[in-house]
Amino acid sequence: MLQVKAADKEDNVTLLKELPVHLECATQNLDPSPLGYVDDPSNYEFIGGIFPVFGWALDLDGVIRVRVLIDGIAQIDAVTGRDYAEYGLPSPDVAAMYPNYPQRTIARWRFYLDTTKLANSEHDLLVEVIDGRGNYRSAGTRRFIVNNNTLVR
């Protein structure tokens, strides 16, 4: 039970609220979802050319790979030629917020998205984490707009 109490200077204590709390630990049968966030692009940002997409991801089973999907299709990094993001960049801010996760100090990822292969319109970006169990799970989304200033004749 989680209890919220108030006390005054004379040590009079009043119970304000009482809530039942159920905790579950990660087990072989329970696999909590990964945590993650897309830092850049921001929601509904106009982007173009080769755009560096940044974010972070954590999983209790460890992050093996981070993939970037646009409108449900896995993308190829325009710089590395791989179908996954570069993972393992320093993340002291993430480590401070999530001290009990493996890889917390190197949770940031980077992916160079070639927007010239996308239509000049709105798109959905989904970050997918492949964890140490081999599970593919969503760890962040973003909606952005491609604007490559292409001339139409």
LINKA-V72590 format. One record per run of one state. SS is the DSSP state (A for helix, B for strand, O for the rest). FROM is the first residue (numbers start at 1). TO is the last residue. If there is no record, write none. Layout:
ss=<SS & SS>
from=<FROM & FROM>
to=<TO & TO>
This chain:
ss=<O & B & O & B & O & B & O & B & O & B & O & B & O & B & O & B & O & A & O & A & O & B & A & O & B & O & B & O>
from=<1 & 2 & 8 & 13 & 20 & 35 & 41 & 46 & 48 & 50 & 59 & 63 & 71 & 73 & 75 & 86 & 90 & 92 & 98 & 104 & 107 & 108 & 115 & 118 & 122 & 132 & 136 & 147>
to=<1 & 7 & 12 & 19 & 34 & 40 & 45 & 47 & 49 & 58 & 62 & 70 & 72 & 74 & 85 & 89 & 91 & 97 & 103 & 106 & 107 & 114 & 117 & 121 & 131 & 135 & 146 & 153>
